[in-house]
Each structure stands twice: as C-alpha cells, then as structure tokens.
C-alpha cells in the first residue's frame, strides 16, 4: 500500500516496483490502463522522464531519500518530456487526478515498503 503519511490518505492499494534498468526504461510504455509504479534509485539524482508510447496522462511524485515529496508533476501528458529541478531517490507514477484528489503536496511524506 502506498500512503501519504502527512495527510493520512491512501494513494494506491497496489503498486509495482521498478528497480532494474529494463523495468525503469519500460515503465508504463505500451500499457493500456494506468497503474502505480515506484522507481527506486541507489541515491538521489536528477531523473528526466519521458512519456513516449504512454497513451494516457499520469501524476508523478519525486521523493528524496527520506520519502519526502520534493517535486510534483500533475497531468503529465503522453509523448512529452519532463526535466525535474530537484534530485529524487524515488519516483512514483500514479493515475491522473490522484494528487489533487488526495491533496498531496510538496513536503508530504509517503510510506511504502521497499520490495
């Protein structure tokens, strides 16, 4: 379960971890319906994202090593790029509207199990 601890809101009941280079490269490409992905990196760094071959918009959270939100990208549209300004150790891709619906914001802390 993926939860916003600060606001006590569930962001997703299920999620898929992306740790390997291949799973990170594929992400949501060619998927038909939105799902929640958690990208884990060895250290905090700037991670540019793309939406090539993703056919629906998503919301994205960028978390530091303490799982605190340092950047948000709402309504990330298909076939576009995003170059974040902040370093992140975790990136969470969520169905569009999740951030607004849960009132999730920068500085909130997210909880999930490291798998």
C-alpha positions as CSV (number, residue, x, y, z in Angstrom):
1,X,0.0,0.0,0.0
2,X,1.2,3.5,-0.9
3,X,0.1,6.1,1.6
4,X,0.5,9.9,2.2
5,X,1.5,9.7,5.9
6,X,1.2,13.5,6.3
7,X,-2.4,13.6,5.2
8,X,-3.3,10.0,6.2
9,X,-4.6,9.3,2.6
10,X,-4.1,6.1,0.6
11,X,-2.6,7.0,-2.8
12,X,-2.7,3.4,-4.2
13,X,-3.7,0.0,-2.8
14,X,-1.3,-1.8,-5.1
15,X,1.9,-0.8,-6.8
16,X,4.7,-2.3,-8.9
17,X,8.3,-1.7,-8.0
18,X,10.7,-0.8,-10.8
19,X,14.3,-1.4,-9.8
20,X,16.1,-3.0,-12.8
21,X,17.3,-0.9,-15.7
22,X,14.9,-2.6,-18.0
23,X,11.8,-2.1,-15.8
24,X,12.7,1.6,-15.4
25,X,13.2,2.0,-19.1
26,X,9.9,0.4,-20.0
27,X,7.8,1.9,-17.2
28,X,4.2,2.4,-18.5
29,X,5.1,2.2,-22.2
30,X,2.5,0.3,-24.2
31,X,0.3,-0.3,-21.2
32,X,-3.4,0.1,-21.7
33,X,-4.6,1.3,-18.3
34,X,-2.9,3.3,-15.5
35,X,-1.2,1.6,-12.7
36,X,1.1,2.8,-9.9
37,X,4.8,2.3,-10.4
38,X,7.6,3.0,-7.8
39,X,11.0,3.7,-9.3
40,X,13.9,3.2,-6.8
41,X,17.4,4.6,-7.3
42,X,20.6,3.9,-5.3
43,X,21.0,7.6,-4.5
44,X,19.3,11.0,-5.0
45,X,19.7,12.3,-8.5
46,X,18.0,14.3,-11.3
47,X,15.9,11.8,-13.3
48,X,14.4,13.2,-16.6
49,X,11.2,11.4,-17.6
50,X,9.5,10.8,-20.9
51,X,6.0,9.7,-21.8
52,X,6.9,8.1,-25.2
53,X,4.4,5.3,-26.0
54,X,2.3,6.0,-22.9
55,X,-1.2,6.8,-24.1
56,X,-2.8,8.5,-21.1
57,X,-1.8,11.3,-18.7
58,X,-0.4,10.5,-15.2
59,X,0.6,12.2,-12.0
60,X,4.2,11.9,-10.7
61,X,5.8,12.4,-7.3
62,X,9.5,12.9,-6.8
63,X,10.7,11.8,-3.3
64,X,14.0,12.4,-1.5
65,X,15.9,9.6,0.4
66,X,13.5,10.2,3.4
67,X,10.4,9.7,1.1
68,X,9.5,13.3,1.4
69,X,8.0,14.9,-1.7
70,X,10.4,17.4,-3.3
71,X,8.6,17.9,-6.7
72,X,5.3,17.1,-8.3
73,X,4.2,16.8,-11.9
74,X,0.5,16.6,-12.4
75,X,-1.3,15.6,-15.6
76,X,2.0,14.5,-17.3
77,X,0.8,14.2,-20.9
78,X,1.5,11.4,-23.4
79,X,4.5,11.9,-25.8
80,X,6.1,14.7,-23.7
81,X,9.2,15.1,-21.6
82,X,9.8,16.4,-18.0
83,X,13.2,17.5,-16.7
84,X,12.8,17.9,-12.9
85,X,14.6,20.6,-11.0
86,X,15.1,18.6,-7.8
87,X,17.0,15.4,-7.1
88,X,15.0,12.3,-6.1
89,X,15.7,8.8,-4.9
90,X,12.1,7.5,-5.5
91,X,9.7,8.4,-8.3
92,X,6.1,7.4,-8.1
93,X,3.9,7.3,-11.2
94,X,0.2,7.5,-10.3
95,X,-3.1,7.6,-12.2
96,X,-4.1,11.2,-13.2
97,X,-6.0,13.0,-10.6
98,X,-4.6,11.1,-7.6
99,X,-2.5,14.2,-6.4
100,X,-5.5,16.5,-6.5
101,X,-7.9,14.0,-5.0
102,X,-5.7,13.3,-2.0
103,X,-4.5,16.9,-1.6
104,X,-0.9,15.6,-1.7
105,X,1.7,18.4,-1.7
106,X,5.4,19.2,-1.6
107,X,6.8,18.4,1.8
108,X,4.4,15.5,2.5
109,X,5.9,12.2,3.5
110,X,5.0,9.0,1.6
111,X,5.1,5.5,3.1
112,X,5.6,2.2,1.2
113,X,7.5,-1.0,1.6
114,X,10.8,-1.3,-0.2
115,X,10.4,-4.5,-2.2
